[in-house]
Amino acid sequence: MSGPNLSVGRGEKQSVKRGGGLTAKGRKKYNRATGSNLKAPTKDRNSPRHKSFCARSKKWSSARGKAARRRWGCR
């Protein structure tokens, strides 16, 4: 199943220049459409969510993936 169509122009995603990832509006739309519970990036580098995201996204090589990793503070 694919999720809803999210757009930078409608303010649901951030541009790569601004750090990639979904905005609050985009998370809300995605959660409503799929029944998910996406959350905003955490600022706490020691939290399990932060460590898990950084570990599973290590091999992301697209510009959007790299921007999301920078936004999360992954090394």
N, C-alpha and C positions, 0 to 999 in steps of 0.2 A: 504494500500500500504506500503510495506516495503522499506527502503532505500537501498543504495548500500552496498556491503560487504566491510567494513573498517577493516584494519589490523594494529596491532602494528608493525609487521615485515616490512611492506611497508612504515612505517612512517606516517600513517594516524591517529593513535591514540597514546596517551602516555600510557606507562605501569602504573599500579597502583602505583608502587614505585615512579614514576616520577610525580604523581599527577592526573592520569586519564584524561579523556577528549580528545577532538579532537585537532589535530595540525592544523596549517593553511592549510596544504595540504589536510587534511581530511575534513575540513570545505568547502574548494573549491570543492572537489569531490562530497560531499553530496549536496551542493547547486546546482551544475551543473546537477546532476542526478534527483533532486526532484523539482527544481525551488524554493527552500527555500531561506532564507537569514540569515543563522546562523552567529552569530558574536562571537568574542573572549570574554572571561570573562572580566568584567569591574573591574578596580582597585578602583573606587569610591564607597565606602560603602553606600553612601547616594543616589545613583542613583536608579531610579525606576526599572531598569533591575536587579540590584543586589538584592534589596529587594524582588522582585517577584521570582527570582530564589531560593533564600534561603527559602522563604515561601513554595513554591511548592515542594521543595526537602527535607523537614524535615523528612519524613518517609523513605527515601532511606536507606536501610540497607546493601546492597552489598558492597564489598570492593571497587569496581569502583565508586559507588555512593558516598561513604564516602570520597574517594580521590577527587572527583570533588567538593564536598562541602568544603573540606579543601582548595582546589585551589582557590575557589571563596572567601574564608574567612568567610564562614557562621559559626555561633556559634551553 
